[in-house]
Amino acid sequence: MKETFIQKYYPYAREAEKRTGVPTLFALAQSALESGWGKKTPGHMLFGIKTGSGKNYGGWEGKSQLITTTEYARSANRSFPFIEPGYPVLTSNGRWKYRIKDYFRAYTTPFHTFMDWAGLLTKSTRYAIAMKSKSDPYRFAEQVAKAGYATDPNYTAKVKRIMRQISQVIKAKGLKKKNSLSHMIPIALTIGGIALVIYGITKYKKSSLAFN
């Protein structure tokens, strides 16, 4: 399952790195962590980005979905659209654990989600220091964590462990050499006012995201 996930999403993560600078290895690890290695990808959601301010960072077209998730906070008075009965619960490390429902972004294709997430990192001043370490994926992960990316106190250790697993598969499968992005990444065409994505052929509404 893990190898299938990596081979499926590697081309998208790699293309997103070419366009934004966000390391492929970190992008794959984060998406694997968020989605359970692809077990949960409603609306092509791989990174768990909430609708938030409604800003498009590079691939979001405004679609949303209500998802159940877990959040950690230093306060027992956080506000969410819905908090499940019995929560929050105080954990052994002093943080409060919430089981909630909140509104998350939904996407047209996997490439849209990678570009939107990468855009969030590159366009936010919060992650400016991390972007200076983009040539070192592991250092990049550490800096993103320090900037407050995740509420899970064990986030850094988890994501770096997954990065090492993914790195082994990339090397073993020779993905850097095998993948030809020209036929893996969707190409948008407009014919008679209808947008088509060539690699299936799949119809979707015209997007602000241009595929080259």
Biotite code that builds the C-alpha atoms (Angstrom):
import biotite.structure as struc

atoms = struc.array([
    struc.Atom([0.000, 0.000, 0.000], chain_id="A", res_id=1, res_name="MET", atom_name="CA", element="C"),
    struc.Atom([2.788, 2.436, 0.884], chain_id="A", res_id=2, res_name="LYS", atom_name="CA", element="C"),
    struc.Atom([4.639, 1.784, -2.364], chain_id="A", res_id=3, res_name="GLU", atom_name="CA", element="C"),
    struc.Atom([1.446, 2.283, -4.342], chain_id="A", res_id=4, res_name="THR", atom_name="CA", element="C"),
    struc.Atom([0.816, 5.590, -2.592], chain_id="A", res_id=5, res_name="PHE", atom_name="CA", element="C"),
    struc.Atom([4.345, 6.839, -3.241], chain_id="A", res_id=6, res_name="ILE", atom_name="CA", element="C"),
    struc.Atom([4.340, 5.855, -6.903], chain_id="A", res_id=7, res_name="GLN", atom_name="CA", element="C"),
    struc.Atom([0.906, 7.398, -7.442], chain_id="A", res_id=8, res_name="LYS", atom_name="CA", element="C"),
    struc.Atom([1.612, 10.779, -5.870], chain_id="A", res_id=9, res_name="TYR", atom_name="CA", element="C"),
    struc.Atom([5.337, 11.187, -6.490], chain_id="A", res_id=10, res_name="TYR", atom_name="CA", element="C"),
    struc.Atom([4.874, 12.917, -9.901], chain_id="A", res_id=11, res_name="PRO", atom_name="CA", element="C"),
    struc.Atom([2.513, 15.513, -8.404], chain_id="A", res_id=12, res_name="TYR", atom_name="CA", element="C"),
    struc.Atom([4.790, 16.237, -5.453], chain_id="A", res_id=13, res_name="ALA", atom_name="CA", element="C"),
    struc.Atom([7.811, 16.507, -7.727], chain_id="A", res_id=14, res_name="ARG", atom_name="CA", element="C"),
    struc.Atom([6.089, 18.895, -10.123], chain_id="A", res_id=15, res_name="GLU", atom_name="CA", element="C"),
    struc.Atom([4.893, 20.989, -7.195], chain_id="A", res_id=16, res_name="ALA", atom_name="CA", element="C"),
    struc.Atom([8.491, 21.189, -5.946], chain_id="A", res_id=17, res_name="GLU", atom_name="CA", element="C"),
    struc.Atom([9.648, 22.415, -9.357], chain_id="A", res_id=18, res_name="LYS", atom_name="CA", element="C"),
    struc.Atom([7.076, 25.190, -9.238], chain_id="A", res_id=19, res_name="ARG", atom_name="CA", element="C"),
    struc.Atom([7.268, 26.177, -5.555], chain_id="A", res_id=20, res_name="THR", atom_name="CA", element="C"),
    struc.Atom([10.480, 24.802, -4.048], chain_id="A", res_id=21, res_name="GLY", atom_name="CA", element="C"),
    struc.Atom([8.714, 22.725, -1.354], chain_id="A", res_id=22, res_name="VAL", atom_name="CA", element="C"),
    struc.Atom([10.664, 19.427, -1.058], chain_id="A", res_id=23, res_name="PRO", atom_name="CA", element="C"),
    struc.Atom([9.064, 16.391, -2.710], chain_id="A", res_id=24, res_name="THR", atom_name="CA", element="C"),
    struc.Atom([10.075, 14.131, 0.163], chain_id="A", res_id=25, res_name="LEU", atom_name="CA", element="C"),
    struc.Atom([8.404, 16.321, 2.770], chain_id="A", res_id=26, res_name="PHE", atom_name="CA", element="C"),
    struc.Atom([5.287, 16.778, 0.622], chain_id="A", res_id=27, res_name="ALA", atom_name="CA", element="C"),
    struc.Atom([4.840, 13.022, 0.235], chain_id="A", res_id=28, res_name="LEU", atom_name="CA", element="C"),
    struc.Atom([5.481, 12.377, 3.925], chain_id="A", res_id=29, res_name="ALA", atom_name="CA", element="C"),
    struc.Atom([3.007, 15.019, 5.029], chain_id="A", res_id=30, res_name="GLN", atom_name="CA", element="C"),
    struc.Atom([0.341, 13.770, 2.636], chain_id="A", res_id=31, res_name="SER", atom_name="CA", element="C"),
    struc.Atom([0.922, 10.182, 3.794], chain_id="A", res_id=32, res_name="ALA", atom_name="CA", element="C"),
    struc.Atom([0.637, 11.229, 7.428], chain_id="A", res_id=33, res_name="LEU", atom_name="CA", element="C"),
    struc.Atom([-2.529, 13.244, 6.858], chain_id="A", res_id=34, res_name="GLU", atom_name="CA", element="C"),
    struc.Atom([-4.293, 10.684, 4.662], chain_id="A", res_id=35, res_name="SER", atom_name="CA", element="C"),
    struc.Atom([-3.137, 7.440, 6.301], chain_id="A", res_id=36, res_name="GLY", atom_name="CA", element="C"),
    struc.Atom([-1.143, 6.515, 3.194], chain_id="A", res_id=37, res_name="TRP", atom_name="CA", element="C"),
    struc.Atom([-4.098, 7.309, 0.963], chain_id="A", res_id=38, res_name="GLY", atom_name="CA", element="C"),
    struc.Atom([-6.793, 5.560, 2.985], chain_id="A", res_id=39, res_name="LYS", atom_name="CA", element="C"),
    struc.Atom([-8.671, 8.828, 3.517], chain_id="A", res_id=40, res_name="LYS", atom_name="CA", element="C"),
    struc.Atom([-8.615, 11.249, 0.589], chain_id="A", res_id=41, res_name="THR", atom_name="CA", element="C"),
    struc.Atom([-12.133, 12.730, 0.315], chain_id="A", res_id=42, res_name="PRO", atom_name="CA", element="C"),
    struc.Atom([-12.211, 15.405, -2.346], chain_id="A", res_id=43, res_name="GLY", atom_name="CA", element="C"),
    struc.Atom([-8.539, 14.671, -3.128], chain_id="A", res_id=44, res_name="HIS", atom_name="CA", element="C"),
    struc.Atom([-7.741, 16.153, 0.278], chain_id="A", res_id=45, res_name="MET", atom_name="CA", element="C"),
    struc.Atom([-4.231, 15.015, 1.188], chain_id="A", res_id=46, res_name="LEU", atom_name="CA", element="C"),
    struc.Atom([-3.083, 17.739, 3.574], chain_id="A", res_id=47, res_name="PHE", atom_name="CA", element="C"),
    struc.Atom([-6.040, 18.551, 5.778], chain_id="A", res_id=48, res_name="GLY", atom_name="CA", element="C"),
    struc.Atom([-6.183, 22.247, 4.904], chain_id="A", res_id=49, res_name="ILE", atom_name="CA", element="C"),
    struc.Atom([-9.211, 23.951, 6.401], chain_id="A", res_id=50, res_name="LYS", atom_name="CA", element="C"),
    struc.Atom([-11.256, 26.435, 4.391], chain_id="A", res_id=51, res_name="THR", atom_name="CA", element="C"),
    struc.Atom([-9.915, 29.163, 6.694], chain_id="A", res_id=52, res_name="GLY", atom_name="CA", element="C"),
    struc.Atom([-9.887, 32.630, 5.162], chain_id="A", res_id=53, res_name="SER", atom_name="CA", element="C"),
    struc.Atom([-10.970, 31.207, 1.815], chain_id="A", res_id=54, res_name="GLY", atom_name="CA", element="C"),
    struc.Atom([-7.721, 32.212, 0.128], chain_id="A", res_id=55, res_name="LYS", atom_name="CA", element="C"),
    struc.Atom([-6.580, 30.173, -2.870], chain_id="A", res_id=56, res_name="ASN", atom_name="CA", element="C"),
    struc.Atom([-2.863, 29.406, -2.485], chain_id="A", res_id=57, res_name="TYR", atom_name="CA", element="C"),
    struc.Atom([-2.500, 27.861, -5.912], chain_id="A", res_id=58, res_name="GLY", atom_name="CA", element="C"),
    struc.Atom([-4.999, 25.074, -6.549], chain_id="A", res_id=59, res_name="GLY", atom_name="CA", element="C"),
    struc.Atom([-8.213, 25.498, -4.551], chain_id="A", res_id=60, res_name="TRP", atom_name="CA", element="C"),
    struc.Atom([-11.452, 26.356, -6.331], chain_id="A", res_id=61, res_name="GLU", atom_name="CA", element="C"),
    struc.Atom([-13.601, 27.018, -3.265], chain_id="A", res_id=62, res_name="GLY", atom_name="CA", element="C"),
    struc.Atom([-15.073, 23.566, -2.624], chain_id="A", res_id=63, res_name="LYS", atom_name="CA", element="C"),
    struc.Atom([-15.446, 22.462, 1.012], chain_id="A", res_id=64, res_name="SER", atom_name="CA", element="C"),
    struc.Atom([-16.381, 19.378, 3.045], chain_id="A", res_id=65, res_name="GLN", atom_name="CA", element="C"),
    struc.Atom([-17.160, 18.662, 6.708], chain_id="A", res_id=66, res_name="LEU", atom_name="CA", element="C"),
    struc.Atom([-14.579, 16.242, 8.150], chain_id="A", res_id=67, res_name="ILE", atom_name="CA", element="C"),
    struc.Atom([-14.085, 14.602, 11.566], chain_id="A", res_id=68, res_name="THR", atom_name="CA", element="C"),
    struc.Atom([-10.552, 15.028, 12.916], chain_id="A", res_id=69, res_name="THR", atom_name="CA", element="C"),
    struc.Atom([-8.388, 15.330, 16.039], chain_id="A", res_id=70, res_name="THR", atom_name="CA", element="C"),
    struc.Atom([-6.846, 18.594, 17.257], chain_id="A", res_id=71, res_name="GLU", atom_name="CA", element="C"),
    struc.Atom([-4.479, 19.393, 20.130], chain_id="A", res_id=72, res_name="TYR", atom_name="CA", element="C"),
    struc.Atom([-4.400, 22.719, 21.952], chain_id="A", res_id=73, res_name="ALA", atom_name="CA", element="C"),
    struc.Atom([-2.978, 24.366, 25.058], chain_id="A", res_id=74, res_name="ARG", atom_name="CA", element="C"),
    struc.Atom([-6.423, 25.624, 26.029], chain_id="A", res_id=75, res_name="SER", atom_name="CA", element="C"),
    struc.Atom([-9.637, 23.819, 26.971], chain_id="A", res_id=76, res_name="ALA", atom_name="CA", element="C"),
    struc.Atom([-11.648, 26.699, 25.519], chain_id="A", res_id=77, res_name="ASN", atom_name="CA", element="C"),
    struc.Atom([-10.924, 26.404, 21.792], chain_id="A", res_id=78, res_name="ARG", atom_name="CA", element="C"),
    struc.Atom([-13.812, 27.009, 19.422], chain_id="A", res_id=79, res_name="SER", atom_name="CA", element="C"),
    struc.Atom([-14.712, 24.646, 16.562], chain_id="A", res_id=80, res_name="PHE", atom_name="CA", element="C"),
    struc.Atom([-17.847, 24.146, 14.441], chain_id="A", res_id=81, res_name="PRO", atom_name="CA", element="C"),
    struc.Atom([-18.576, 20.938, 16.375], chain_id="A", res_id=82, res_name="PHE", atom_name="CA", element="C"),
    struc.Atom([-16.824, 19.234, 19.309], chain_id="A", res_id=83, res_name="ILE", atom_name="CA", element="C"),
    struc.Atom([-17.722, 15.619, 20.083], chain_id="A", res_id=84, res_name="GLU", atom_name="CA", element="C"),
    struc.Atom([-19.161, 14.847, 23.539], chain_id="A", res_id=85, res_name="PRO", atom_name="CA", element="C"),
    struc.Atom([-16.522, 14.070, 26.166], chain_id="A", res_id=86, res_name="GLY", atom_name="CA", element="C"),
    struc.Atom([-13.908, 16.375, 24.685], chain_id="A", res_id=87, res_name="TYR", atom_name="CA", element="C"),
    struc.Atom([-11.530, 18.067, 25.201], chain_id="A", res_id=88, res_name="PRO", atom_name="CA", element="C"),
    struc.Atom([-9.433, 15.610, 27.228], chain_id="A", res_id=89, res_name="VAL", atom_name="CA", element="C"),
    struc.Atom([-6.224, 16.608, 29.016], chain_id="A", res_id=90, res_name="LEU", atom_name="CA", element="C"),
    struc.Atom([-3.278, 14.498, 27.816], chain_id="A", res_id=91, res_name="THR", atom_name="CA", element="C"),
    struc.Atom([-0.170, 13.447, 29.745], chain_id="A", res_id=92, res_name="SER", atom_name="CA", element="C"),
    struc.Atom([1.942, 16.162, 28.064], chain_id="A", res_id=93, res_name="ASN", atom_name="CA", element="C"),
    struc.Atom([-0.369, 18.912, 29.275], chain_id="A", res_id=94, res_name="GLY", atom_name="CA", element="C"),
    struc.Atom([-2.175, 19.589, 26.017], chain_id="A", res_id=95, res_name="ARG", atom_name="CA", element="C"),
    struc.Atom([-5.900, 19.278, 25.414], chain_id="A", res_id=96, res_name="TRP", atom_name="CA", element="C"),
    struc.Atom([-7.098, 16.731, 22.870], chain_id="A", res_id=97, res_name="LYS", atom_name="CA", element="C"),
    struc.Atom([-10.199, 17.584, 20.835], chain_id="A", res_id=98, res_name="TYR", atom_name="CA", element="C"),
    struc.Atom([-12.276, 15.343, 18.585], chain_id="A", res_id=99, res_name="ARG", atom_name="CA", element="C"),
    struc.Atom([-14.052, 17.707, 16.225], chain_id="A", res_id=100, res_name="ILE", atom_name="CA", element="C"),
    struc.Atom([-15.809, 18.289, 12.926], chain_id="A", res_id=101, res_name="LYS", atom_name="CA", element="C"),
    struc.Atom([-14.573, 21.163, 10.808], chain_id="A", res_id=102, res_name="ASP", atom_name="CA", element="C"),
    struc.Atom([-14.700, 22.430, 7.229], chain_id="A", res_id=103, res_name="TYR", atom_name="CA", element="C"),
    struc.Atom([-11.808, 21.366, 4.998], chain_id="A", res_id=104, res_name="PHE", atom_name="CA", element="C"),
    struc.Atom([-10.912, 22.059, 1.384], chain_id="A", res_id=105, res_name="ARG", atom_name="CA", element="C"),
    struc.Atom([-11.850, 19.736, -1.474], chain_id="A", res_id=106, res_name="ALA", atom_name="CA", element="C"),
    struc.Atom([-9.999, 19.633, -4.809], chain_id="A", res_id=107, res_name="TYR", atom_name="CA", element="C"),
    struc.Atom([-10.514, 18.780, -8.468], chain_id="A", res_id=108, res_name="THR", atom_name="CA", element="C"),
    struc.Atom([-7.348, 16.651, -8.820], chain_id="A", res_id=109, res_name="THR", atom_name="CA", element="C"),
    struc.Atom([-4.410, 15.505, -6.659], chain_id="A", res_id=110, res_name="PRO", atom_name="CA", element="C"),
    struc.Atom([-2.195, 18.071, -8.360], chain_id="A", res_id=111, res_name="PHE", atom_name="CA", element="C"),
    struc.Atom([-4.506, 20.859, -7.198], chain_id="A", res_id=112, res_name="HIS", atom_name="CA", element="C"),
    struc.Atom([-4.105, 19.799, -3.576], chain_id="A", res_id=113, res_name="THR", atom_name="CA", element="C"),
    struc.Atom([-0.297, 19.625, -3.804], chain_id="A", res_id=114, res_name="PHE", atom_name="CA", element="C"),
    struc.Atom([-0.120, 23.069, -5.377], chain_id="A", res_id=115, res_name="MET", atom_name="CA", element="C"),
    struc.Atom([-2.514, 24.653, -2.891], chain_id="A", res_id=116, res_name="ASP", atom_name="CA", element="C"),
    struc.Atom([-0.650, 23.191, 0.088], chain_id="A", res_id=117, res_name="TRP", atom_name="CA", element="C"),
    struc.Atom([2.766, 24.135, -1.296], chain_id="A", res_id=118, res_name="ALA", atom_name="CA", element="C"),
    struc.Atom([1.453, 27.614, -1.994], chain_id="A", res_id=119, res_name="GLY", atom_name="CA", element="C"),
    struc.Atom([0.311, 27.925, 1.609], chain_id="A", res_id=120, res_name="LEU", atom_name="CA", element="C"),
    struc.Atom([3.869, 27.240, 2.780], chain_id="A", res_id=121, res_name="LEU", atom_name="CA", element="C"),
    struc.Atom([5.630, 29.485, 0.273], chain_id="A", res_id=122, res_name="THR", atom_name="CA", element="C"),
    struc.Atom([3.265, 32.450, 0.581], chain_id="A", res_id=123, res_name="LYS", atom_name="CA", element="C"),
    struc.Atom([3.026, 32.517, 4.375], chain_id="A", res_id=124, res_name="SER", atom_name="CA", element="C"),
    struc.Atom([5.606, 34.528, 6.316], chain_id="A", res_id=125, res_name="THR", atom_name="CA", element="C"),
    struc.Atom([5.285, 31.931, 9.083], chain_id="A", res_id=126, res_name="ARG", atom_name="CA", element="C"),
    struc.Atom([7.277, 29.460, 6.994], chain_id="A", res_id=127, res_name="TYR", atom_name="CA", element="C"),
    struc.Atom([9.837, 31.905, 5.575], chain_id="A", res_id=128, res_name="ALA", atom_name="CA", element="C"),
    struc.Atom([12.642, 30.395, 7.673], chain_id="A", res_id=129, res_name="ILE", atom_name="CA", element="C"),
    struc.Atom([11.699, 26.885, 6.572], chain_id="A", res_id=130, res_name="ALA", atom_name="CA", element="C"),
    struc.Atom([11.884, 27.908, 2.904], chain_id="A", res_id=131, res_name="MET", atom_name="CA", element="C"),
    struc.Atom([15.532, 28.842, 3.434], chain_id="A", res_id=132, res_name="LYS", atom_name="CA", element="C"),
    struc.Atom([16.172, 25.147, 4.176], chain_id="A", res_id=133, res_name="SER", atom_name="CA", element="C"),
    struc.Atom([14.289, 23.740, 1.184], chain_id="A", res_id=134, res_name="LYS", atom_name="CA", element="C"),
    struc.Atom([17.437, 22.017, -0.118], chain_id="A", res_id=135, res_name="SER", atom_name="CA", element="C"),
    struc.Atom([17.427, 19.827, 3.020], chain_id="A", res_id=136, res_name="ASP", atom_name="CA", element="C"),
    struc.Atom([14.016, 18.094, 3.361], chain_id="A", res_id=137, res_name="PRO", atom_name="CA", element="C"),
    struc.Atom([14.635, 16.961, 6.958], chain_id="A", res_id=138, res_name="TYR", atom_name="CA", element="C"),
    struc.Atom([15.735, 20.395, 8.108], chain_id="A", res_id=139, res_name="ARG", atom_name="CA", element="C"),
    struc.Atom([12.780, 21.826, 6.234], chain_id="A", res_id=140, res_name="PHE", atom_name="CA", element="C"),
    struc.Atom([10.431, 19.541, 8.189], chain_id="A", res_id=141, res_name="ALA", atom_name="CA", element="C"),
    struc.Atom([11.957, 20.658, 11.486], chain_id="A", res_id=142, res_name="GLU", atom_name="CA", element="C"),
    struc.Atom([11.546, 24.331, 10.627], chain_id="A", res_id=143, res_name="GLN", atom_name="CA", element="C"),
    struc.Atom([7.950, 23.857, 9.485], chain_id="A", res_id=144, res_name="VAL", atom_name="CA", element="C"),
    struc.Atom([7.204, 22.155, 12.804], chain_id="A", res_id=145, res_name="ALA", atom_name="CA", element="C"),
    struc.Atom([8.867, 24.950, 14.781], chain_id="A", res_id=146, res_name="LYS", atom_name="CA", element="C"),
    struc.Atom([6.716, 27.454, 12.915], chain_id="A", res_id=147, res_name="ALA", atom_name="CA", element="C"),
    struc.Atom([3.636, 25.762, 14.367], chain_id="A", res_id=148, res_name="GLY", atom_name="CA", element="C"),
    struc.Atom([2.390, 23.764, 11.382], chain_id="A", res_id=149, res_name="TYR", atom_name="CA", element="C"),
    struc.Atom([0.856, 20.920, 13.416], chain_id="A", res_id=150, res_name="ALA", atom_name="CA", element="C"),
    struc.Atom([-0.722, 20.670, 16.861], chain_id="A", res_id=151, res_name="THR", atom_name="CA", element="C"),
    struc.Atom([0.460, 17.084, 17.439], chain_id="A", res_id=152, res_name="ASP", atom_name="CA", element="C"),
    struc.Atom([3.407, 17.261, 19.905], chain_id="A", res_id=153, res_name="PRO", atom_name="CA", element="C"),
    struc.Atom([5.006, 14.226, 18.213], chain_id="A", res_id=154, res_name="ASN", atom_name="CA", element="C"),
    struc.Atom([4.649, 15.644, 14.719], chain_id="A", res_id=155, res_name="TYR", atom_name="CA", element="C"),
    struc.Atom([8.341, 16.150, 13.891], chain_id="A", res_id=156, res_name="THR", atom_name="CA", element="C"),
    struc.Atom([9.348, 12.605, 14.810], chain_id="A", res_id=157, res_name="ALA", atom_name="CA", element="C"),
    struc.Atom([6.416, 11.132, 12.896], chain_id="A", res_id=158, res_name="LYS", atom_name="CA", element="C"),
    struc.Atom([6.945, 13.036, 9.664], chain_id="A", res_id=159, res_name="VAL", atom_name="CA", element="C"),
    struc.Atom([10.716, 12.453, 9.595], chain_id="A", res_id=160, res_name="LYS", atom_name="CA", element="C"),
    struc.Atom([10.206, 8.727, 10.137], chain_id="A", res_id=161, res_name="ARG", atom_name="CA", element="C"),
    struc.Atom([7.827, 8.620, 7.176], chain_id="A", res_id=162, res_name="ILE", atom_name="CA", element="C"),
    struc.Atom([10.268, 10.657, 5.088], chain_id="A", res_id=163, res_name="MET", atom_name="CA", element="C"),
    struc.Atom([12.941, 8.015, 5.630], chain_id="A", res_id=164, res_name="ARG", atom_name="CA", element="C"),
    struc.Atom([10.538, 5.271, 4.541], chain_id="A", res_id=165, res_name="GLN", atom_name="CA", element="C"),
    struc.Atom([9.569, 7.166, 1.413], chain_id="A", res_id=166, res_name="ILE", atom_name="CA", element="C"),
    struc.Atom([13.187, 7.934, 0.554], chain_id="A", res_id=167, res_name="SER", atom_name="CA", element="C"),
    struc.Atom([13.977, 4.218, 0.559], chain_id="A", res_id=168, res_name="GLN", atom_name="CA", element="C"),
    struc.Atom([11.115, 3.455, -1.832], chain_id="A", res_id=169, res_name="VAL", atom_name="CA", element="C"),
    struc.Atom([12.050, 6.305, -4.181], chain_id="A", res_id=170, res_name="ILE", atom_name="CA", element="C"),
    struc.Atom([15.584, 4.941, -4.411], chain_id="A", res_id=171, res_name="LYS", atom_name="CA", element="C"),
    struc.Atom([14.517, 1.289, -4.683], chain_id="A", res_id=172, res_name="ALA", atom_name="CA", element="C"),
    struc.Atom([12.000, 2.017, -7.455], chain_id="A", res_id=173, res_name="LYS", atom_name="CA", element="C"),
    struc.Atom([14.183, 4.561, -9.219], chain_id="A", res_id=174, res_name="GLY", atom_name="CA", element="C"),
    struc.Atom([11.302, 7.018, -9.331], chain_id="A", res_id=175, res_name="LEU", atom_name="CA", element="C"),
    struc.Atom([13.487, 10.038, -10.059], chain_id="A", res_id=176, res_name="LYS", atom_name="CA", element="C"),
    struc.Atom([14.496, 8.388, -13.327], chain_id="A", res_id=177, res_name="LYS", atom_name="CA", element="C"),
    struc.Atom([11.250, 6.632, -14.252], chain_id="A", res_id=178, res_name="LYS", atom_name="CA", element="C"),
    struc.Atom([8.649, 9.338, -13.890], chain_id="A", res_id=179, res_name="ASN", atom_name="CA", element="C"),
    struc.Atom([7.925, 11.402, -16.945], chain_id="A", res_id=180, res_name="SER", atom_name="CA", element="C"),
    struc.Atom([5.827, 14.283, -15.697], chain_id="A", res_id=181, res_name="LEU", atom_name="CA", element="C"),
    struc.Atom([4.752, 15.237, -19.185], chain_id="A", res_id=182, res_name="SER", atom_name="CA", element="C"),
    struc.Atom([2.282, 12.351, -19.236], chain_id="A", res_id=183, res_name="HIS", atom_name="CA", element="C"),
    struc.Atom([1.555, 12.105, -15.516], chain_id="A", res_id=184, res_name="MET", atom_name="CA", element="C"),
    struc.Atom([0.500, 15.688, -14.820], chain_id="A", res_id=185, res_name="ILE", atom_name="CA", element="C"),
    struc.Atom([-2.906, 16.755, -16.212], chain_id="A", res_id=186, res_name="PRO", atom_name="CA", element="C"),
    struc.Atom([-2.946, 19.107, -19.182], chain_id="A", res_id=187, res_name="ILE", atom_name="CA", element="C"),
    struc.Atom([-5.847, 21.543, -19.307], chain_id="A", res_id=188, res_name="ALA", atom_name="CA", element="C"),
    struc.Atom([-7.536, 22.139, -22.639], chain_id="A", res_id=189, res_name="LEU", atom_name="CA", element="C"),
    struc.Atom([-10.615, 24.205, -23.396], chain_id="A", res_id=190, res_name="THR", atom_name="CA", element="C"),
    struc.Atom([-12.748, 23.062, -26.318], chain_id="A", res_id=191, res_name="ILE", atom_name="CA", element="C"),
    struc.Atom([-16.013, 24.830, -27.001], chain_id="A", res_id=192, res_name="GLY", atom_name="CA", element="C"),
    struc.Atom([-16.044, 26.267, -23.488], chain_id="A", res_id=193, res_name="GLY", atom_name="CA", element="C"),
    struc.Atom([-15.624, 22.839, -21.865], chain_id="A", res_id=194, res_name="ILE", atom_name="CA", element="C"),
    struc.Atom([-12.491, 22.218, -19.803], chain_id="A", res_id=195, res_name="ALA", atom_name="CA", element="C"),
    struc.Atom([-10.882, 18.819, -20.177], chain_id="A", res_id=196, res_name="LEU", atom_name="CA", element="C"),
    struc.Atom([-8.044, 17.224, -18.231], chain_id="A", res_id=197, res_name="VAL", atom_name="CA", element="C"),
    struc.Atom([-6.019, 14.912, -20.422], chain_id="A", res_id=198, res_name="ILE", atom_name="CA", element="C"),
    struc.Atom([-4.807, 11.769, -18.725], chain_id="A", res_id=199, res_name="TYR", atom_name="CA", element="C"),
    struc.Atom([-8.174, 10.141, -18.333], chain_id="A", res_id=200, res_name="GLY", atom_name="CA", element="C"),
    struc.Atom([-10.204, 12.287, -20.056], chain_id="A", res_id=201, res_name="ILE", atom_name="CA", element="C"),
    struc.Atom([-11.916, 13.930, -17.078], chain_id="A", res_id=202, res_name="THR", atom_name="CA", element="C"),
    struc.Atom([-14.163, 16.956, -17.252], chain_id="A", res_id=203, res_name="LYS", atom_name="CA", element="C"),
    struc.Atom([-13.837, 19.660, -14.612], chain_id="A", res_id=204, res_name="TYR", atom_name="CA", element="C"),
    struc.Atom([-14.724, 23.289, -14.202], chain_id="A", res_id=205, res_name="LYS", atom_name="CA", element="C"),
    struc.Atom([-12.214, 25.792, -15.546], chain_id="A", res_id=206, res_name="LYS", atom_name="CA", element="C"),
    struc.Atom([-9.527, 26.408, -12.955], chain_id="A", res_id=207, res_name="SER", atom_name="CA", element="C"),
    struc.Atom([-7.157, 29.259, -12.255], chain_id="A", res_id=208, res_name="SER", atom_name="CA", element="C"),
    struc.Atom([-4.401, 26.663, -12.004], chain_id="A", res_id=209, res_name="LEU", atom_name="CA", element="C"),
    struc.Atom([-2.570, 26.317, -15.307], chain_id="A", res_id=210, res_name="ALA", atom_name="CA", element="C"),
    struc.Atom([-0.957, 23.016, -16.246], chain_id="A", res_id=211, res_name="PHE", atom_name="CA", element="C"),
    struc.Atom([1.992, 23.216, -18.562], chain_id="A", res_id=212, res_name="ASN", atom_name="CA", element="C"),
])
